Amino acid sequence: MRTTIKDIANYTGFSVATISLVLNNKAEKIPDSTKKKIKDAAKELNYHPNQVAIGLVKKRTQTIGLVISDVSNTFFSMLTKGVEDTCRQQGWNLILCNTNDDHERELSYIQVLADQGADGILFCMSKDSDKKKTQESLQLLKSLKMPFIMIDRYIENANCSSVVVDHMKGGYIATEYLLESGHRRIGCITGPNNLEDSMERLRGHQKALWKYGVPYDERLIFEGKYDRESGERAVKYFLSKNITAIFSFNDMSAYGAYHELKKHKIKIPNEISLIGYDDIFFSEILDVPLTTVRQPVYDMGVAGAKQLIEELDNKTESYRKILFQPKLIIRDSVADLLHT
C-alpha cells in the first residue's frame, strides 16, 4: 500500500496539517526538531507524494512532453539531454516520445501526452510532415489547448515560441568555406524539400554562390532524407557530375557519403572534399575528421525547456523566437585547391 500523510501522522503523533506543512516546505513556524522527525519518518516509511492527486489539486502535473523525430540520431539524443537536464534542475518531469519520423505517430503521441496530463509540449515535427500534415499537428495541439514550443524545425505561421538555428547562415558559411578553398563544382545533399530548415540551408548555399559569381546548377542538388542512406545514394548520383566537393545538410547523410566514397576508393579530401552540418559526436573521430557546421544542440534543448516552463509558470504565450548561431568547425575533410 502507498504511504500517505495520514500514515506519517499516525506514526509520529503529529497532526496531518503539521505533516503537510513540513513536507510541502511551508513550515516556517514549526521547530526544526519536529521537521526532522517528520522527514525522517517519511524516509523510513518510503513516502512519495501522489503526483496524480497533486495534479488534480493544482491543475498541473509538472510534466512536459518532448516529441522528437528520431532518437537514434545523435542530434536528437543531445537535444533530449539538454531538455532532461533542465527539467530535473527545475523540478519538472519529462515524457519522451519518439515518432520515428512518422506523422501519424506524431498525432498519436500529442493525444497521449494530453491524455496523460502533460502541461505542455516541446515539439519537433517529423521529416515527412509536409505543409498539410504540419497544419494537422498544429490544429490538434490548439484544439487540445496544449501549450507548445517548436524546436529545431519550425514554420512561420505556427503562432508559438520557437527554438531554432540560423540555417541560412549555416548554409552560407559552409559553402563560402568551400568556395574560398577553390571549389566550384559543389554537390549538395539536402534534407526533405518540405522542411524549412533544409530550404534555409539551401538559400544560404545559393547566396554564397551568388556572392562568388558561381552559377547555381540544379543538377548538383540531391534531395535527401537526413539519413545515411541518402548520403550513399547521393554519391552514386554525383559520380558522373565532375564535382570536387560535397556539402551535406546534416552529419548523418555526410556519414553515408563518407562511407560510399571510401567504398569507391575515392580519397577524402584529396579527390572529393566533404563538409557536414550538425557536428555530432562521431564527426570528430572519423578516420578523416569531418569539417562541419556546429549547431549548439544541447543549448537548444536547455533553452526550449526553460522557455516552455517559463510560459507555463506565467500562464502566458510569448511567441518568442530564440535564434542560435551556427559555427563552422574546420577539420580535415576539405582540400584547399588554391594552395596544392
C-alpha angles and dihedrals in degrees: 000000000000114000113243135196087255090059090053090049091053091047097049102029093235122125123265089243092055092047091050093050093050096046092047092049093243098115102109093143097042117099117256090236090059092047090052094050091050095047091046090051092048089053093046092049091046093239119185123173116250101246093192091056091045089050091053091052097043094033089232135082101205086239131127128187125225114205112193132171105226124009091186089066108090089221091065093040090058091044089053091050091055091051094044095048091051093048091052092048092052097042097253130134124231131212113195119209120188112197095186086224092295118136096205090053088049091057091046093053093049089055092045091052091050091049091049090055100250110174095216145346136236101210129201108175122224119261092241090063110116121186093279094049093046091053089050091056093046092049090052091051091050094044088054089049087233115162109228144171125207113229129194094345119056144165123207099235096051093107094216140097117278141196112208145146126243092254095174088061090046092054090045098051093046093051093041090055091052091047093049087051089059101260118142103159101065121169116208125209102198131189121246111312091230091066117089093210090060092047090050091054089050092050089052090050091051092047092055092048090051092050091053094043095246115144116240110242117195089199088071093058119092117186109224136175101236091260138110093254090060090056092050093049092046093056090053088051094047097048091088095042099077094234125167097196143024125213109199116197092221136020095243092063088041088059089053090050090046092053094046093048090053089047089058090046090244109153120232118245100354095068104016126012121216132203127180140192129234104035095228119178101273094054091078097049102049116119085255103033110233123246104221147156111261121223114196090235100166091048090050090056091049093048093047093051093046093049094049093046090049091052091047092048093048094037090228137124108219100177088216120172112213106198121194124196122233123227130209112236109200117208132144108295099089122074121214102230093184096062105036 
